[in-house]
Amino acid sequence: MSDIQLLEREEDIEKATNALKAMAHPLRLKILCALKGNELQVLEIVEHVGSSQSNISQHIEILRTKNIVESRREGNRILCRVKDAKILKLVANIQAVFCSESS
């Protein structure tokens, strides 16, 4: 018998595919890295990621429609956070594999 374990449930396959598609854009991956386990204002994300507010907002909306990020309004601020801890684990694994160690 083989040690290969496949995603068998269609629901799991769909979730994984949606997450990977959403994360495949460099700016969206940067947004997720900035959020990590934090809840940040859109303007804080802009500072971390280095793009325009309108561009960041568009990408956050894509992440929101893919059920990766959720946001809430607090006064005139919009706060965002990663919705599922599994996404945080995936981002951490991506960083561990692909990020250069600082010297």
N, C-alpha and C positions, 0 to 999 in steps of 0.2 A: 504494500500500500504506500502511496506517495504522501509526503509531508506538506504538499501544496494545499493551502487553504484559500478558497475562492470566496468572493462576496457572492452569496447565493440569493439573498432576498433582494427583489427588485427595488424595494424602498431604500435599502442600504446603498445599492449601486447608484441609484438616482441622486441620493444625498452626496455621495462621494464625487460623482461627476459634476454636479452643480458647484460644489465647493472648489474643486480643482479648476474648473472653467473660470470661476470668479476670481480666483487667486492668480490666474495665469497672466494677468496684466501687471506690469511692474509697479504702477502707481497704487493699485489696490493691494498688492503684497506689502508695499511700504506702509500703507494705512494700517493694515493688520499688525505689522511689526510695531508701529507706533502705539497702537491700542494695547497690545499684549493683554494684561489682565486689568487694565485701567479703563476708567470712563473719562473721556476727554471731550472738551469743547471742539467744535469744528475749527475754530481759529488756532487752537493748540495743535491740532493735526496739521493744519497748514504750515505752522512754524516747524514742526518736526519733518514734514515730508518735502516742503519747499515747492509748492505749486500755488496756483491761484485758488481763492476760496470757492469760486464757481466750479472750477475743475474738480476740486476735492469733493464738493457737494454732489456733483454728478456721479462720481465713483462711489461715494457712500450710498447713494440711492441704489446703484446697481447691487452693492453688497447687501443692502436692506431687502431688495426684491428677491435675492437668493437666500434669504433667511440666515445670513452670516452675521450681520450687524443689526443692532436695534438702537433706536435713538429716542430721546425724550426731550421735551421742552421744559426749561426751568427759567421762567421770566423771558428774557429776550435771547437766552443762550440755548443752543441745541447741544446736548450731550450724547455721545455715541459710545457704545461698547460692543465687544464681541458677544454674540448671543449664546454660543455653545462652547463649552470648555474643550470639546474635541478639536475645534478649529484652532484654539490656542496651542494645543498639543501638536497639531500638524505644523503650525507656524514655527514652534520651537524645534521640531525635527528638521524642518527646512533650513532653519538657521544653523543648527548643529552640523548639517551635511555641507551646506554651501557657503557659509560665512567664513571668511579668513579669520584666523585668530590674530588678535592684536598683539604687537610685540612690546 
